[in-house]
Amino acid sequence: MQNFDRRSFLRVGSLSVFGYLGWGDVLRLRADSPAPAKRDISIIHLWLTGGMSQLDTFDPKPDAEERYRSQFKPIETKAAGIRISEHLPRSAQLANKFAIIRSMTHRQAAHEAACNLILSGHDPLPTIQHPALGLSSTRSMPATRIPTPSKCATWICRWA
């Protein structure tokens, strides 16, 4: 029942009303049909510690007051309603294939602790070093995939 959308449910329901198929027939046919092929997914986690400003790249805030928006012009992307900086035209063409996280919140007061939280999914503790996102995703991939690095390290640079 959970794999049917409303349209499929109505279609199957109307078949049984007209005497073509019963619910048991539908379940038997579903069990006999091959499972849909699962698509592989790729994740690129773009972490820009000290990098480009989100305001000048993926979040130009074109409708905000002048003092809060980017100095660069926003351009439309292939994703409806999403605009990014004029300096990212190739990214704009691929925008329907990725997600932009423009707002996050956490309870950490320090940037370094917040970075550790976001990169590992755990609040930082002085006695435990949690695995980073890359290592966690490597462990969850099927063995048939292209091998990924067994160790993924993240460095947070402190500039004096």
N, C-alpha and C positions, 0 to 999 in steps of 0.2 A: 504494500500500500504506500510505503514511503517513497518509492521510486516513480510513482505516477504523478504527473502534473494534472491540473484540472481538465485540460482538453482531452488527455488520454483517458481519464476516468469517465468523462462523458461519452467518449467514443465507445469504450468497452461496455459501459452501462447501457447505451442505446442498442448495442449488438445483442445483449441478453434480453432486452425488452422485445426485440423483434425475433427472438428465437434462434439466433445464429450461434452464440457462444454462451456458456455458463461460466460462472466465476472459477469453478474447478478447471475448466478448459483453459481459461486464461492463465491460471497459475501453472498448469502443466506445460503450456507453450512457453511461458517465461522461463521455467526451469530447463527446458530443452534447448532454448536459444543460447548461443555463445555469449559469454560475458563481454561487455564493451571493453575495448582495449583502453588501458589506463595510459594517460599521457604523462610523459616525463615533464617535470617542471625545472626551471632554472631560477636561481636566486642570485641577484647581484646586490649586495648590501653596500651602498655607497656611503662611506663614513668620512665626513670631511672635517676632521678636527683641525681647526685653524685654517680651513680652506675657504672656498668661495662663500659669500653670503647667500643665504636662501632668498633674501630679498632681491638680489640681482640675478638669480638663476631660476629656481622652480616656484617661487612664491612672490611675484612682483607686486601684488596688491594694487592692481590698476584702478580699483574703485575707491581706494582709501584717500584720505587727505594727502596733499602734496608732500608734506614732511614725513609721511609714513610709507610712501610708495617708492618703487625703484626709479632710478634716473633713466633706465633703459625702457624702450617700448615693449609692451607685451605682444606676443603673436599667438594666433589660434593654433591649436594642436588637433590631431586626429581624434582626440577624446573630447566629446561634446562638453562645452562649458569650462574647459581647462585652458588657461593661457600661461605661457612661460616666457622667459626673456628672449628678446630678438637675437641674442647671441647663441641660441641653442636650436637652430632650425632642424638639424637632423634628429635631435631628441623629440622635437615637436611632431615629426613624422611617425615616430614610434610610440607616442604617448598612449595609444590605445592598448599597448602591450605591457605597461608597467603601472605601478601604483606610486603615488606621491603622498608621503605622510607629512602634512604641513603643520601639524600641531600635536604636541605630546605633553604629558604632565607626569610628574613624579614627586616624591617627598624628599628627595636628596637636596641638601643645601649647597654642596660643593660640586663643581663640574666633574672632577675626577671620579667621585663616587657615582655620580649620575651616568657617566660614560661606562663604568663597570656594570651598572645595572642594565643599561640598554644593550650592551654587547654580550652579556651573559644571561640576562633574564632574572638575575638574583640580586638581592641587596648585598652590597659588599660586607664581608666579615673579615676581621684581621686574621683569623685562624684557617679560613678556607678559601682556596682559589677555585672558583667555578669555571667550567669550560666555556670558551667563547662560542659565539653563534656558528662559526665555520666548522668547528669540531663537532658540535651538536648535530648539525645538518649532515655531516659526513657519516656519523654513526647511524643515522636513520635512513640512509640510502640503501637500496637493495644492492646485493653483491654484484649484480650483472652490470651495473653502471660503470662508466669510465672512472678509474680510481682518482680520488681526490687526495690532497695532502693529509697525512695522518695527524699532523699537528698544525694547528692554525694559531698564530700568535698575534696579539694586538699590542701595539706600543702606544702609550699616551705620552707625548713629548712635553716636557716642562721646560720652558724657555726662561732663562734667568735675566 
